[in-house]
Amino acid sequence: MKNRMHILRDRLRNGLKQLSTLQRGTINRIFANMMLMALISAASHFRSEYGYGAKTLVFLFALLPAIPMFAIIWLLGRYLAGESDEFVRMMVVKSLLWAAAVTVAGDMIQSALVALSSEFWSLDQGFLTIMNFDLFFIASVFSVAIQLRRYR
Amino acid sequence: MKNRLRVLRAERNWSQADLAERLEVSRQSVNAIETGKYDPSLPLAFRLARLFETSIEQIFADETQG
């Protein structure tokens, strides 16, 4: 088990080493924006937990998650425009499409579960947004990894 | 699309990584082109032709043409 973990860690390290400056920079910025989304989500959760407060605050917290979300979409666009390797560009586009499909499917399953048991799945909207975005990001990374394995 | 990339590369004793470095693309790109899983764009095909000092037709063959 420990040996497997070492192999996985080495593979991850080698994979990260092979990334270009543009790829590494994009991943770091996306990660930072996801952290920001998580913070906003947590803040929104605590706000609803301890009373709703002013209407302006409610409006602000509803709008805030859109900022990192747009930033991530803009970062992906900038990456695709800057990527010089056409094959990698094609792989990333394919991965993003797969990730979008997985996210939509995941969202539908989640909605069905919420509808079935609203007591058990009493999750707030901010948490659901971050969950969808996490799913999108994880599915993208998995899809790229699977494709890289196919063409190694 | 069939291609002679592997042969041309072997003639020069280049690895896939060497060719990828010369073309400024990833090694996966070279692998995908060589195995016929990916057809390169025209600019990349021209770069390949220039690198091997030959024409595009000498590297790639259209399988639909008899």
Backbone of each chain as ProteinMPNN parsed JSONL, in Angstrom:
{"seq_chain_A": "MKNRMHILRDRLRNGLKQLSTLQRGTINRIFANMMLMALISAASHFRSEYGYGAKTLVFLFALLPAIPMFAIIWLLGRYLAGESDEFVRMMVVKSLLWAAAVTVAGDMIQSALVALSSEFWSLDQGFLTIMNFDLFFIASVFSVAIQLRRYR", "coords_chain_A": {"N_chain_A": [[0.833, -1.21, 0.0], [1.895, 1.235, 0.901], [3.988, 1.422, -0.853], [2.613, 1.679, -3.262], [1.483, 4.169, -2.887], [3.772, 5.714, -2.955], [4.542, 5.322, -5.618], [2.396, 6.524, -6.925], [2.67, 9.124, -5.984], [5.158, 9.805, -7.089], [4.529, 9.637, -9.8], [2.671, 11.683, -10.015], [4.295, 13.846, -9.354], [6.144, 13.745, -11.488], [4.376, 14.184, -13.586], [3.528, 16.79, -13.034], [5.915, 18.104, -13.36], [6.252, 17.934, -16.075], [4.509, 19.756, -17.071], [3.775, 22.776, -18.897], [4.762, 26.272, -18.492], [2.552, 27.871, -18.892], [0.45, 26.023, -18.558], [0.837, 25.215, -15.879], [0.561, 27.659, -14.543], [-2.106, 28.26, -15.209], [-3.497, 26.151, -13.942], [-2.825, 26.693, -11.249], [-4.047, 29.201, -10.918], [-6.727, 28.579, -11.379], [-7.176, 26.865, -9.253], [-6.827, 28.654, -7.126], [-9.021, 30.327, -7.54], [-11.042, 28.484, -7.106], [-10.722, 28.0, -4.422], [-11.429, 30.483, -3.466], [-14.108, 30.459, -4.175], [-14.984, 28.444, -2.48], [-14.585, 29.697, -0.023], [-16.391, 31.845, -0.22], [-18.716, 30.385, -0.369], [-18.708, 29.164, 2.143], [-18.873, 31.432, 3.771], [-21.35, 32.377, 2.966], [-22.936, 30.321, 3.886], [-22.611, 30.519, 6.698], [-23.712, 33.019, 7.029], [-26.402, 32.582, 6.391], [-26.943, 30.847, 8.4], [-26.75, 32.333, 10.753], [-28.808, 34.217, 10.618], [-30.468, 36.296, 8.18], [-29.993, 39.015, 7.587], [-29.371, 42.249, 6.024], [-31.065, 43.11, 2.921], [-29.403, 43.837, 0.873], [-27.078, 42.531, 1.498], [-27.84, 39.888, 1.142], [-28.309, 39.881, -1.595], [-25.731, 40.495, -2.444], [-24.285, 38.212, -1.612], [-25.48, 36.361, -3.215], [-24.586, 37.08, -5.672], [-21.788, 37.066, -5.517], [-20.467, 34.387, -5.891], [-20.415, 34.26, -8.642], [-18.259, 35.712, -9.578], [-15.617, 34.35, -9.166], [-16.365, 32.174, -10.73], [-16.765, 33.15, -13.352], [-14.184, 34.03, -13.681], [-12.754, 31.63, -13.786], [-13.77, 30.506, -16.14], [-12.89, 32.426, -17.948], [-10.115, 32.105, -17.564], [-9.774, 29.528, -18.592], [-10.431, 29.963, -21.247], [-8.413, 31.761, -21.949], [-6.236, 30.105, -21.621], [-6.684, 28.173, -23.624], [-6.455, 29.785, -25.866], [-3.807, 30.465, -25.696], [-2.364, 28.103, -25.761], [0.029, 26.377, -27.534], [0.343, 23.864, -28.591], [-1.444, 22.006, -30.741], [-2.642, 19.481, -30.516], [-2.782, 18.969, -27.774], [-4.456, 21.044, -27.124], [-6.8, 20.204, -28.39], [-7.298, 17.92, -26.866], [-7.793, 19.055, -24.359], [-10.113, 20.555, -24.879], [-11.877, 18.479, -25.527], [-11.887, 17.153, -23.046], [-13.048, 19.127, -21.419], [-15.587, 19.2, -22.487], [-16.487, 16.625, -21.878], [-16.37, 16.835, -19.112], [-18.313, 18.783, -18.704], [-20.562, 17.355, -19.477], [-20.559, 15.312, -17.539], [-20.93, 16.89, -15.266], [-23.475, 18.025, -15.703], [-24.998, 15.676, -15.722], [-24.458, 14.779, -13.113], [-25.57, 16.887, -11.677], [-28.252, 16.548, -12.303], [-28.795, 14.052, -11.129], [-28.308, 14.707, -8.502], [-30.314, 16.666, -8.112], [-32.538, 15.039, -8.376], [-32.212, 13.422, -6.147], [-32.439, 15.323, -4.144], [-35.07, 16.089, -4.533], [-36.31, 13.706, -3.907], [-35.638, 13.214, -1.235], [-35.795, 15.648, 0.692], [-35.297, 16.243, 3.306], [-33.074, 14.774, 4.117], [-31.152, 15.629, 2.271], [-30.522, 18.355, 2.877], [-29.096, 20.704, 1.681], [-27.449, 23.828, 1.215], [-27.754, 26.365, -1.402], [-25.322, 27.543, -2.132], [-23.461, 25.628, -1.412], [-24.195, 23.593, -3.175], [-23.498, 24.748, -5.623], [-20.693, 24.977, -5.442], [-20.15, 22.3, -5.229], [-20.934, 21.34, -7.732], [-19.068, 22.684, -9.312], [-16.714, 21.611, -8.365], [-17.064, 18.998, -9.196], [-17.002, 19.402, -11.933], [-14.356, 20.278, -12.288], [-12.858, 18.088, -11.281], [-13.745, 16.062, -13.005], [-12.751, 17.068, -15.422], [-9.95, 16.942, -15.016], [-9.613, 14.176, -14.659], [-10.457, 13.274, -17.158], [-8.5, 14.392, -18.872], [-6.272, 13.017, -17.884], [-6.962, 10.364, -18.505], [-6.98, 10.498, -21.3], [-4.315, 11.209, -21.806], [-3.061, 8.906, -20.991], [-3.962, 7.185, -22.925], [-2.57, 8.041, -25.175], [0.102, 7.752, -24.55]], "CA_chain_A": [[0.0, 0.0, 0.0], [2.793, 2.384, 1.022], [4.725, 1.442, -2.109], [1.684, 2.207, -4.269], [1.359, 5.606, -2.626], [5.023, 6.307, -3.435], [4.477, 5.304, -7.086], [1.392, 7.528, -7.296], [3.253, 10.434, -5.688], [6.2, 10.041, -8.097], [3.855, 9.882, -11.077], [2.068, 13.014, -9.919], [5.405, 14.79, -9.401], [6.646, 13.758, -12.865], [3.346, 14.813, -14.404], [3.563, 18.23, -12.784], [7.173, 18.61, -13.925], [6.107, 17.994, -17.532], [3.591, 20.825, -17.463], [4.405, 24.015, -19.351], [4.532, 27.392, -17.571], [1.158, 28.291, -19.101], [-0.435, 25.021, -17.947], [0.997, 25.281, -14.419], [-0.028, 28.934, -14.12], [-3.571, 28.162, -15.329], [-3.986, 25.263, -12.874], [-2.701, 27.408, -9.974], [-5.061, 30.272, -10.842], [-8.053, 27.939, -11.251], [-7.239, 26.367, -7.88], [-7.017, 29.822, -6.253], [-10.412, 30.759, -7.706], [-11.917, 27.494, -6.47], [-10.61, 28.248, -2.987], [-12.227, 31.684, -3.243], [-15.503, 30.018, -4.238], [-15.26, 27.694, -1.254], [-14.672, 30.689, 1.055], [-17.661, 32.561, -0.39], [-19.76, 29.418, -0.031], [-18.699, 29.015, 3.606], [-19.371, 32.695, 4.331], [-22.784, 32.407, 2.674], [-23.561, 29.335, 4.777], [-22.651, 31.083, 8.049], [-24.631, 34.157, 7.002], [-27.772, 32.054, 6.472], [-27.046, 30.149, 9.696], [-26.935, 33.324, 11.829], [-29.771, 35.266, 10.233], [-30.295, 36.744, 6.799], [-29.444, 40.365, 7.54], [-29.928, 43.201, 5.054], [-31.35, 42.587, 1.591], [-28.209, 44.111, 0.066], [-26.13, 41.46, 1.82], [-28.384, 38.674, 0.51], [-28.06, 40.092, -3.021], [-24.276, 40.426, -2.621], [-23.849, 36.816, -1.483], [-26.003, 35.606, -4.361], [-23.779, 37.457, -6.845], [-20.349, 36.822, -5.305], [-19.876, 33.188, -6.522], [-20.297, 34.432, -10.103], [-16.962, 36.323, -9.903], [-14.613, 33.3, -9.449], [-16.842, 31.284, -11.79], [-16.412, 33.798, -14.617], [-12.72, 34.074, -13.74], [-12.304, 30.296, -14.22], [-14.117, 30.361, -17.564], [-11.966, 33.316, -18.665], [-8.791, 31.471, -17.498], [-9.78, 28.397, -19.528], [-10.405, 30.559, -22.587], [-7.076, 32.323, -22.151], [-5.316, 28.976, -21.78], [-6.903, 27.574, -24.951], [-5.931, 30.713, -26.874], [-2.348, 30.536, -25.573], [-1.732, 26.781, -25.924], [0.59, 26.282, -28.891], [0.261, 22.482, -29.065], [-2.838, 21.81, -31.195], [-3.153, 18.197, -30.035], [-3.112, 19.17, -26.356], [-5.626, 21.928, -27.142], [-7.938, 19.358, -28.735], [-7.553, 17.054, -25.71], [-8.387, 19.859, -23.279], [-11.497, 20.866, -25.287], [-12.622, 17.214, -25.364], [-12.026, 16.919, -21.606], [-14.001, 20.089, -20.869], [-16.918, 18.769, -22.925], [-16.835, 15.46, -21.049], [-16.609, 17.325, -17.75], [-19.616, 19.47, -18.707], [-21.575, 16.294, -19.527], [-20.565, 14.659, -16.218], [-21.496, 17.845, -14.304], [-24.93, 18.107, -15.937], [-25.565, 14.397, -15.25], [-24.334, 14.803, -11.653], [-26.548, 17.865, -11.191], [-29.589, 15.943, -12.439], [-28.905, 13.006, -10.096], [-28.386, 15.425, -7.232], [-31.652, 17.271, -8.035], [-33.499, 13.955, -8.145], [-32.053, 13.006, -4.752], [-32.983, 16.413, -3.315], [-36.532, 15.994, -4.653], [-36.754, 12.487, -3.226], [-35.485, 13.308, 0.212], [-35.344, 17.016, 0.992], [-34.857, 16.293, 4.692], [-31.726, 14.218, 4.188], [-30.247, 16.438, 1.445], [-30.804, 19.776, 3.102], [-27.868, 21.44, 1.373], [-27.794, 25.159, 0.695], [-27.445, 26.583, -2.815], [-23.889, 27.826, -2.281], [-22.762, 24.345, -1.347], [-24.482, 22.862, -4.415], [-22.714, 25.378, -6.693], [-19.286, 24.583, -5.297], [-20.098, 20.859, -5.491], [-20.976, 21.204, -9.186], [-17.809, 23.146, -9.88], [-15.722, 20.598, -7.998], [-17.319, 17.867, -10.081], [-16.533, 19.822, -13.255], [-12.893, 20.331, -12.257], [-12.356, 16.722, -11.096], [-14.029, 15.33, -14.244], [-11.806, 17.568, -16.445], [-8.616, 16.4, -14.714], [-9.686, 12.741, -14.939], [-10.565, 13.1, -18.606], [-7.17, 14.669, -19.443], [-5.397, 11.913, -17.464], [-7.333, 9.168, -19.288], [-6.531, 10.696, -22.679], [-2.841, 11.162, -21.832], [-2.727, 7.484, -20.863], [-4.268, 6.581, -24.223], [-1.585, 8.44, -26.183], [1.47, 7.816, -24.003]], "C_chain_A": [[0.868, 1.261, 0.0], [3.573, 2.572, -0.277], [3.891, 2.058, -3.233], [1.539, 3.71, -4.137], [2.58, 6.341, -3.142], [5.007, 6.41, -4.951], [3.546, 6.411, -7.578], [1.945, 8.941, -7.116], [4.312, 10.798, -6.731], [5.598, 10.368, -9.458], [3.28, 11.293, -11.131], [3.151, 14.09, -10.043], [5.942, 14.925, -10.821], [5.675, 14.459, -13.801], [3.37, 16.321, -14.269], [4.805, 18.872, -13.381], [7.057, 18.816, -15.432], [5.211, 19.136, -18.009], [4.351, 22.06, -17.915], [4.069, 25.123, -18.352], [3.076, 27.851, -17.66], [0.185, 27.331, -18.406], [-0.398, 25.114, -16.424], [0.322, 26.538, -13.866], [-1.552, 28.873, -14.138], [-4.139, 27.302, -14.208], [-3.94, 25.976, -11.521], [-3.797, 28.46, -9.816], [-6.462, 29.685, -10.684], [-8.243, 27.46, -9.812], [-7.507, 27.522, -6.906], [-8.465, 30.306, -6.328], [-11.396, 29.79, -7.059], [-11.894, 27.656, -4.955], [-11.472, 29.451, -2.598], [-13.715, 31.338, -3.242], [-15.906, 29.281, -2.968], [-15.431, 28.653, -0.072], [-16.001, 31.429, 1.009], [-18.82, 31.657, 0.04], [-19.88, 29.261, 1.488], [-19.277, 30.257, 4.276], [-20.881, 32.789, 4.155], [-23.555, 31.468, 3.613], [-23.706, 29.899, 6.195], [-23.631, 32.252, 8.134], [-26.079, 33.653, 7.148], [-28.024, 31.349, 7.805], [-27.377, 31.12, 10.826], [-27.823, 34.488, 11.401], [-29.448, 35.845, 8.883], [-29.751, 38.157, 6.641], [-30.106, 41.211, 6.474], [-30.121, 42.545, 3.693], [-30.139, 42.738, 0.67], [-27.192, 42.985, 0.245], [-26.54, 40.149, 1.143], [-28.063, 38.716, -0.995], [-26.568, 39.915, -3.316], [-23.782, 38.978, -2.575], [-24.363, 35.935, -2.615], [-25.142, 35.86, -5.602], [-22.313, 37.056, -6.739], [-19.787, 35.554, -5.967], [-19.678, 33.313, -8.027], [-18.906, 34.951, -10.486], [-15.888, 35.251, -10.142], [-15.033, 32.359, -10.576], [-16.484, 31.846, -13.171], [-14.9, 33.834, -14.8], [-12.175, 32.74, -14.259], [-12.581, 30.092, -15.708], [-13.171, 31.212, -18.42], [-10.556, 32.696, -18.7], [-8.689, 30.314, -18.491], [-9.695, 28.901, -20.967], [-9.022, 31.083, -22.927], [-6.057, 31.211, -22.373], [-5.435, 28.381, -23.192], [-6.345, 28.464, -26.056], [-4.397, 30.707, -26.869], [-1.631, 29.214, -25.822], [-1.264, 26.599, -27.373], [0.492, 24.868, -29.465], [-1.196, 22.146, -29.429], [-3.463, 20.51, -30.686], [-3.596, 18.309, -28.571], [-4.383, 20.029, -26.253], [-6.899, 21.102, -27.41], [-8.337, 18.465, -27.539], [-8.248, 17.811, -24.591], [-9.849, 20.184, -23.616], [-12.382, 19.631, -25.094], [-12.916, 16.967, -23.881], [-13.065, 17.845, -21.001], [-15.427, 19.715, -21.261], [-17.396, 17.569, -22.113], [-17.187, 15.895, -19.631], [-17.96, 18.022, -17.66], [-20.739, 18.427, -18.693], [-21.714, 15.615, -18.167], [-21.237, 15.574, -15.186], [-23.013, 17.942, -14.454], [-25.609, 16.832, -15.417], [-25.569, 14.358, -13.721], [-25.371, 15.722, -11.038], [-27.965, 17.285, -11.227], [-29.822, 14.888, -11.357], [-29.11, 13.655, -8.729], [-29.77, 16.058, -7.039], [-32.701, 16.218, -7.732], [-33.443, 13.506, -6.69], [-32.643, 14.042, -3.803], [-34.506, 16.324, -3.32], [-37.078, 14.787, -3.882], [-36.72, 12.623, -1.71], [-34.928, 14.666, 0.608], [-34.849, 17.139, 2.438], [-33.393, 15.873, 4.81], [-30.716, 15.096, 3.44], [-30.516, 17.927, 1.636], [-29.522, 20.595, 2.935], [-28.246, 22.818, 0.837], [-27.24, 25.346, -0.724], [-25.954, 26.814, -3.065], [-23.073, 26.538, -2.281], [-22.964, 23.548, -2.631], [-23.674, 23.422, -5.577], [-21.273, 24.922, -6.641], [-19.126, 23.088, -5.584], [-20.089, 20.591, -7.001], [-19.651, 21.598, -9.81], [-16.671, 22.187, -9.564], [-15.824, 19.409, -8.936], [-16.775, 18.16, -11.484], [-15.002, 19.76, -13.327], [-12.307, 18.914, -12.168], [-12.56, 15.914, -12.383], [-13.078, 15.765, -15.358], [-10.436, 16.933, -16.255], [-8.565, 14.905, -15.05], [-9.686, 12.478, -16.438], [-9.216, 13.342, -19.294], [-6.23, 13.502, -19.126], [-5.675, 10.651, -18.29], [-6.819, 9.302, -20.721], [-5.013, 10.628, -22.803], [-2.359, 9.718, -21.762], [-2.916, 6.774, -22.199], [-3.173, 6.866, -25.246], [-0.145, 8.405, -25.681], [2.447, 6.941, -24.814]], "O_chain_A": [[0.64, 2.205, -0.757], [3.794, 3.691, -0.741], [4.386, 2.844, -4.04], [1.479, 4.435, -5.13], [2.473, 7.437, -3.692], [5.398, 7.43, -5.517], [3.865, 7.137, -8.52], [1.734, 9.825, -7.946], [4.371, 11.935, -7.201], [6.079, 11.245, -10.174], [3.383, 11.994, -12.138], [2.973, 15.097, -10.726], [6.17, 16.029, -11.314], [6.074, 15.22, -14.683], [3.25, 17.047, -15.256], [4.774, 20.011, -13.845], [7.661, 19.726, -16.001], [5.161, 19.443, -19.2], [5.427, 22.365, -17.399], [3.216, 24.953, -17.482], [2.448, 28.174, -16.651], [-0.77, 27.757, -17.757], [-1.433, 25.096, -15.759], [-0.387, 26.491, -12.861], [-2.214, 29.36, -13.222], [-5.139, 27.666, -13.589], [-4.884, 25.885, -10.735], [-4.396, 28.604, -8.75], [-7.287, 30.224, -9.946], [-9.314, 27.62, -9.225], [-8.308, 27.389, -5.98], [-9.064, 30.654, -5.31], [-12.435, 30.192, -6.536], [-12.911, 27.474, -4.286], [-12.144, 29.453, -1.567], [-14.484, 31.847, -2.427], [-17.008, 29.459, -2.448], [-16.303, 28.456, 0.774], [-16.657, 31.625, 2.032], [-19.76, 32.087, 0.708], [-20.978, 29.23, 2.044], [-20.062, 30.162, 5.22], [-21.601, 33.217, 5.057], [-24.657, 31.775, 4.067], [-24.762, 29.783, 6.817], [-24.29, 32.458, 9.153], [-26.871, 34.207, 7.91], [-29.159, 31.265, 8.275], [-28.157, 30.81, 11.728], [-27.588, 35.628, 11.802], [-28.286, 35.884, 8.479], [-29.104, 38.453, 5.637], [-31.237, 40.95, 6.063], [-29.451, 41.571, 3.349], [-29.88, 41.895, -0.189], [-26.542, 42.547, -0.704], [-25.7, 39.404, 0.641], [-27.611, 37.732, -1.579], [-26.187, 39.277, -4.297], [-22.961, 38.569, -3.396], [-23.772, 34.904, -2.937], [-24.986, 34.991, -6.46], [-21.672, 36.744, -7.743], [-18.713, 35.628, -6.564], [-18.886, 32.582, -8.623], [-18.421, 34.67, -11.582], [-15.293, 35.232, -11.219], [-14.191, 31.813, -11.29], [-15.976, 31.134, -14.038], [-14.392, 33.691, -15.912], [-11.25, 32.716, -15.071], [-11.741, 29.573, -16.442], [-12.712, 30.777, -19.476], [-9.88, 32.749, -19.728], [-7.663, 30.134, -19.147], [-8.979, 28.338, -21.795], [-8.518, 30.885, -24.032], [-5.143, 31.337, -23.188], [-4.435, 28.121, -23.86], [-5.826, 27.971, -27.058], [-3.767, 30.917, -27.905], [-0.424, 29.2, -26.067], [-2.061, 26.659, -28.309], [0.551, 24.687, -30.681], [-2.056, 22.019, -28.559], [-4.67, 20.446, -30.454], [-4.651, 17.803, -28.19], [-5.256, 19.782, -25.421], [-7.924, 21.278, -26.752], [-9.517, 18.278, -27.242], [-9.166, 17.297, -23.952], [-10.72, 20.102, -22.75], [-13.491, 19.724, -24.567], [-14.036, 16.62, -23.507], [-13.872, 17.424, -20.172], [-16.36, 19.886, -20.477], [-18.557, 17.502, -21.709], [-18.145, 15.412, -19.028], [-18.673, 17.878, -16.666], [-21.737, 18.589, -17.991], [-22.823, 15.369, -17.693], [-22.007, 15.113, -14.343], [-23.746, 17.943, -13.465], [-26.648, 16.892, -14.76], [-26.557, 13.956, -13.107], [-25.979, 15.399, -10.018], [-28.766, 17.497, -10.316], [-30.89, 14.83, -10.748], [-29.941, 13.233, -7.925], [-30.336, 16.0, -5.947], [-33.626, 16.445, -6.952], [-34.473, 13.243, -6.069], [-33.262, 13.7, -2.795], [-35.156, 16.46, -2.284], [-38.156, 14.842, -3.289], [-37.639, 12.207, -1.004], [-33.726, 14.811, 0.832], [-34.071, 18.039, 2.753], [-32.592, 16.511, 5.493], [-29.587, 15.289, 3.892], [-30.713, 18.663, 0.669], [-28.949, 21.101, 3.9], [-29.224, 22.967, 0.106], [-26.38, 24.592, -1.178], [-25.396, 26.352, -4.06], [-22.124, 26.384, -3.05], [-22.036, 22.907, -3.124], [-23.212, 22.664, -6.429], [-20.696, 24.529, -7.654], [-18.101, 22.657, -6.113], [-19.347, 19.739, -7.49], [-19.164, 20.932, -10.724], [-15.777, 21.975, -10.384], [-14.818, 18.879, -9.408], [-16.177, 17.301, -12.132], [-14.433, 19.257, -14.295], [-11.371, 18.582, -12.895], [-11.671, 15.174, -12.806], [-12.641, 14.934, -16.155], [-9.832, 16.445, -17.209], [-7.6, 14.428, -15.647], [-9.003, 11.576, -16.924], [-8.831, 12.592, -20.191], [-5.482, 13.051, -19.993], [-4.75, 9.961, -18.718], [-6.289, 8.347, -21.289], [-4.48, 10.071, -23.763], [-1.369, 9.353, -22.397], [-2.145, 5.886, -22.562], [-2.88, 6.02, -26.091], [0.742, 8.971, -26.321], [3.634, 6.88, -24.492]]}, "seq_chain_B": "MKNRLRVLRAERNWSQADLAERLEVSRQSVNAIETGKYDPSLPLAFRLARLFETSIEQIFADETQG", "coords_chain_B": {"N_chain_B": [[-5.446, 8.578, -41.673], [-2.603, 7.471, -43.4], [0.915, 7.442, -42.543], [4.478, 8.194, -42.861], [5.989, 8.717, -40.693], [7.201, 7.352, -38.538], [9.138, 5.828, -39.835], [10.727, 7.804, -41.066], [11.642, 9.069, -38.809], [13.047, 7.015, -37.563], [15.105, 6.66, -39.408], [16.702, 8.788, -38.845], [17.466, 8.287, -36.346], [15.989, 9.316, -34.215], [14.201, 9.811, -31.21], [10.74, 9.678, -30.101], [10.451, 11.752, -28.343], [12.605, 13.39, -29.062], [11.824, 14.249, -31.618], [9.474, 15.549, -30.929], [10.502, 17.661, -29.443], [11.913, 19.056, -31.397], [9.811, 19.851, -33.002], [8.426, 21.409, -31.314], [6.214, 20.483, -29.862], [4.068, 18.356, -27.807], [5.171, 15.08, -26.604], [3.154, 13.262, -26.717], [1.631, 14.226, -28.809], [3.193, 13.626, -31.05], [3.197, 10.854, -30.864], [0.427, 10.326, -31.212], [0.061, 11.246, -33.826], [1.809, 9.619, -35.268], [0.693, 7.059, -34.846], [-1.589, 7.328, -36.245], [-3.848, 8.244, -35.0], [-4.412, 10.836, -34.803], [-4.785, 13.502, -37.006], [-2.583, 15.877, -38.201], [-2.736, 19.53, -38.268], [-2.633, 21.72, -41.167], [-0.5, 23.711, -40.932], [1.183, 22.357, -39.048], [1.757, 20.031, -40.439], [3.244, 21.092, -42.539], [5.424, 22.001, -41.081], [6.498, 19.581, -40.268], [7.19, 18.523, -42.751], [9.135, 20.359, -43.573], [11.047, 19.934, -41.586], [11.869, 17.295, -42.094], [12.832, 17.679, -44.566], [11.331, 17.257, -46.939], [8.359, 16.654, -48.976], [4.88, 17.24, -48.08], [3.254, 15.253, -49.116], [5.0, 13.151, -49.273], [5.18, 12.319, -46.726], [2.601, 11.965, -45.673], [-0.183, 9.918, -46.607], [-3.185, 9.757, -48.378], [-5.704, 7.693, -47.44], [-8.141, 7.272, -48.63], [-7.806, 7.614, -51.288], [-7.073, 5.6, -54.087]], "CA_chain_B": [[-4.445, 8.888, -42.7], [-1.321, 6.767, -43.202], [2.084, 8.335, -42.628], [5.795, 7.55, -42.776], [6.701, 9.437, -39.637], [8.038, 6.426, -37.762], [10.276, 5.454, -40.694], [11.582, 8.996, -41.192], [12.242, 9.303, -37.488], [14.019, 5.939, -37.331], [16.25, 6.926, -40.291], [17.535, 9.81, -38.204], [17.714, 7.824, -34.964], [15.352, 10.242, -33.266], [13.112, 9.25, -30.404], [9.532, 10.516, -30.199], [10.719, 12.956, -27.548], [13.487, 14.254, -29.872], [11.004, 14.862, -32.667], [8.546, 16.477, -30.271], [11.265, 18.844, -29.061], [12.212, 19.8, -32.629], [8.554, 20.421, -33.522], [7.87, 22.204, -30.211], [4.905, 19.945, -29.456], [4.241, 17.329, -26.771], [5.493, 13.747, -27.125], [1.855, 12.621, -26.982], [1.203, 14.665, -30.154], [3.972, 12.834, -32.014], [2.673, 9.49, -30.759], [-0.918, 10.277, -31.799], [0.183, 11.415, -35.284], [2.471, 8.406, -35.776], [-0.223, 5.911, -34.826], [-2.74, 7.649, -37.096], [-5.028, 8.58, -34.202], [-4.652, 12.271, -34.937], [-4.25, 14.104, -38.234], [-2.134, 17.241, -37.85], [-3.231, 20.647, -39.081], [-1.74, 22.025, -42.291], [0.769, 24.306, -40.477], [2.051, 21.35, -38.414], [2.204, 19.133, -41.517], [4.32, 21.817, -43.23], [6.585, 22.007, -40.181], [7.052, 18.225, -40.352], [7.813, 18.395, -44.07], [10.357, 21.178, -43.548], [11.998, 19.28, -40.691], [12.392, 16.102, -42.765], [13.279, 18.157, -45.896], [10.567, 16.543, -47.964], [7.036, 17.269, -49.166], [3.823, 16.677, -47.226], [2.786, 14.008, -49.762], [5.972, 12.088, -49.0], [4.997, 11.871, -45.338], [1.218, 11.517, -45.467], [-0.88, 9.35, -47.758], [-4.633, 9.719, -48.183], [-6.169, 6.301, -47.579], [-9.365, 7.193, -49.465], [-7.342, 7.582, -52.681], [-6.53, 4.291, -54.413]], "C_chain_B": [[-3.124, 8.163, -42.394], [-0.168, 7.773, -43.242], [3.384, 7.559, -42.42], [6.649, 8.156, -41.665], [7.671, 8.541, -38.862], [9.311, 6.068, -38.531], [11.263, 6.622, -40.781], [12.327, 9.285, -39.893], [13.341, 8.275, -37.221], [15.278, 6.145, -38.178], [17.235, 7.913, -39.67], [17.904, 9.454, -36.76], [17.144, 8.775, -33.915], [14.3, 9.474, -32.476], [11.883, 10.142, -30.598], [9.738, 11.843, -29.46], [11.598, 13.939, -28.326], [12.679, 15.01, -30.926], [10.053, 15.904, -32.07], [9.255, 17.784, -29.916], [11.562, 19.721, -30.284], [10.963, 20.493, -33.187], [7.9, 21.39, -32.536], [6.423, 21.796, -29.902], [5.149, 18.893, -28.363], [4.567, 15.973, -27.414], [4.213, 12.994, -27.465], [1.341, 12.991, -28.381], [1.882, 13.813, -31.212], [3.434, 11.403, -32.042], [1.309, 9.369, -31.455], [-0.856, 10.407, -33.329], [0.748, 10.129, -35.898], [1.524, 7.213, -35.875], [-1.498, 6.157, -35.639], [-3.999, 7.99, -36.325], [-5.378, 10.061, -34.323], [-4.007, 12.774, -36.219], [-3.846, 15.543, -37.932], [-2.757, 18.295, -38.756], [-2.234, 20.899, -40.208], [-0.434, 22.7, -41.84], [1.733, 23.29, -39.85], [2.585, 20.357, -39.457], [3.345, 19.781, -42.298], [5.594, 21.834, -42.396], [7.291, 20.658, -40.23], [7.816, 18.058, -41.672], [9.132, 19.159, -44.123], [11.442, 20.503, -42.725], [12.653, 18.071, -41.361], [12.869, 16.397, -44.194], [12.625, 17.347, -47.015], [9.215, 17.245, -48.144], [6.009, 16.583, -48.252], [3.36, 15.322, -47.786], [3.729, 12.838, -49.505], [5.829, 11.54, -47.571], [3.604, 11.265, -45.14], [0.61, 10.988, -46.757], [-2.364, 9.256, -47.45], [-5.131, 8.308, -48.466], [-7.4, 6.159, -48.467], [-9.015, 7.157, -50.959], [-6.711, 6.2, -52.962], [-5.131, 4.401, -54.866]], "O_chain_B": [[-2.604, 8.234, -41.28], [-0.261, 8.816, -43.889], [3.399, 6.448, -41.89], [7.879, 8.105, -41.709], [8.804, 8.926, -38.573], [10.404, 6.011, -37.968], [12.468, 6.451, -40.596], [13.489, 9.693, -39.897], [14.417, 8.608, -36.723], [16.385, 5.847, -37.731], [18.435, 7.872, -39.938], [18.562, 10.222, -36.059], [17.748, 9.001, -32.866], [13.608, 8.606, -33.007], [11.973, 11.221, -31.183], [9.27, 12.898, -29.889], [11.387, 15.15, -28.272], [12.822, 16.219, -31.104], [9.857, 16.984, -32.626], [8.694, 18.869, -30.064], [11.477, 20.948, -30.224], [11.046, 21.576, -33.767], [6.95, 22.096, -32.875], [5.543, 22.636, -29.712], [6.295, 18.581, -28.038], [4.285, 15.742, -28.59], [4.19, 12.185, -28.392], [0.7, 12.18, -29.05], [1.242, 13.337, -32.15], [3.242, 10.82, -33.109], [1.071, 8.418, -32.199], [-1.624, 9.76, -34.042], [0.242, 9.623, -36.9], [1.547, 6.46, -36.848], [-2.374, 5.295, -35.71], [-5.091, 8.028, -36.893], [-6.486, 10.483, -33.992], [-2.835, 12.508, -36.486], [-4.662, 16.337, -37.464], [-3.236, 18.001, -39.851], [-1.128, 20.359, -40.204], [0.638, 22.314, -42.306], [2.941, 23.345, -40.083], [3.725, 19.902, -39.363], [4.303, 19.107, -42.676], [6.699, 21.702, -42.923], [8.52, 20.589, -40.235], [8.927, 17.529, -41.704], [10.125, 18.663, -44.655], [12.612, 20.495, -43.11], [13.855, 17.851, -41.21], [13.257, 15.491, -44.932], [13.295, 16.828, -47.908], [8.961, 18.291, -47.546], [6.248, 15.495, -47.728], [3.109, 14.378, -47.037], [3.313, 11.679, -49.516], [6.298, 10.445, -47.26], [3.448, 10.207, -44.529], [0.843, 11.519, -47.843], [-2.761, 8.746, -46.402], [-5.0, 7.796, -49.578], [-7.678, 5.081, -48.993], [-9.82, 6.727, -51.786], [-5.915, 5.704, -52.165], [-4.505, 3.392, -55.187]]}, "name": "protein", "num_of_chains": 2, "seq": "MKNRMHILRDRLRNGLKQLSTLQRGTINRIFANMMLMALISAASHFRSEYGYGAKTLVFLFALLPAIPMFAIIWLLGRYLAGESDEFVRMMVVKSLLWAAAVTVAGDMIQSALVALSSEFWSLDQGFLTIMNFDLFFIASVFSVAIQLRRYRMKNRLRVLRAERNWSQADLAERLEVSRQSVNAIETGKYDPSLPLAFRLARLFETSIEQIFADETQG"}
